[in-house]
Amino acid sequence: MKSRIIGTGSYTPEKVLTNYDLEKIVDTNNDWIVARTGIEERRIAADDELTSDLASRAAERALEMAGVSAEDIDVIVVGTITGDYPWPATACIVQANIGAKKAHAYDVSAACSGFLYALASADDFLVAGRGKRALVIGAEIFSRSCIDWTDRNTCVLFGDGAGAVVLEAQEGDKGVLSSHLHSDGNYVDFLYQPGFGVKHQPSLEGLEAKLPFLKMNGNEVYKFAVRMMTEVSKEALKANGYSSEDVGLFIPHQANLRILEATTKRLKLTDEQSFINVNKYGNTSAATIPIALDEANRGGQIKAGDLVLMAAFGGGFTWGGTLVRW
Ligand code: COA
């Protein structure tokens, strides 16, 4: 029994924020951003759009492709760190929005690795025989939750969006082959949002200290991301007896072009084997992989029988690699 991806969907907000727009907000320029990150533009959610709205639209598109009704879904797992509320889970709001009446729903908090963590959780559920179909979503609105729009070091990197897949338990050799998840909590403060939670509760002093905004040690994150995405990709290939030449398409977490190029090179994958769309959306955290998967799928870049390798890295630190036979 395997969890097969039978539908993909994505939704990115209409509003485009280009590097030239950012030049008017902070002391930056298009050339710096493109040279350091490969990002040209990103999407920004409308004021009345919630993370659950982005997630629901992506989910509906995935369900439509799968030809499956929301009522046939047994579980909804959303990877997000920018949910509508601290609690309850955004997945519950999605469940109500799309009318997935029989599904139980929960969020997974693993930052930019959230989608692969959510996928592994849903895969375990289906392979254990506890349900037939799952909806797995990655959705984020960083622009309104943790971006400091006066900090040029970080605000140029991120964007909003959502992607989703429908998984179905099927006999045969197609579907998720294996997931490999890792964490190292020694590096929490290399990439995190300090407030407001239990450690730093809401206060005016905390606001003045900018605790609700993302903090990052960019250079260290860069090095870890390349090393860990490379290692976990090799781990996933080795566990299934494959090597880089067998990969049909590599879909890495779209953090930054330089990270993607360095990882692809270390894995000895060709440019044709690697999918890149970070130039259009920036880093949408848990949403990058399912958005990329949907674009590659709809664009005909994944054929039935292809080996699809996905790798992610994010705050925690968390990282993961997943191999799928399409
Ligand atoms: N525009 C113009 N200049 C900028 C800038 C911006 N948006 N952001 C930073 N700078 C400046 C810095 O202030 C610094 O200036 P200084 O030398 O006068 O102090 C200079 O550019 C170099 O900064 P540095 O941080 O050393 O640049 P870098 O080459 O390391 O690139 C990142 C910075 C953030 C692009 C890079 O570290 C990175 O990609 N890190 C990983 C980030 C990431 O992907 N996070 C999410 C992972 S899930």
Residues whose N, C-alpha, C, O or C-beta is under 5 A from the ligand:
A	BS01	COA	D27 T28 N29 W32 R36 C112 R152 N153 V156 G218 N219 V221 Y222 A255 N256 F313 G314
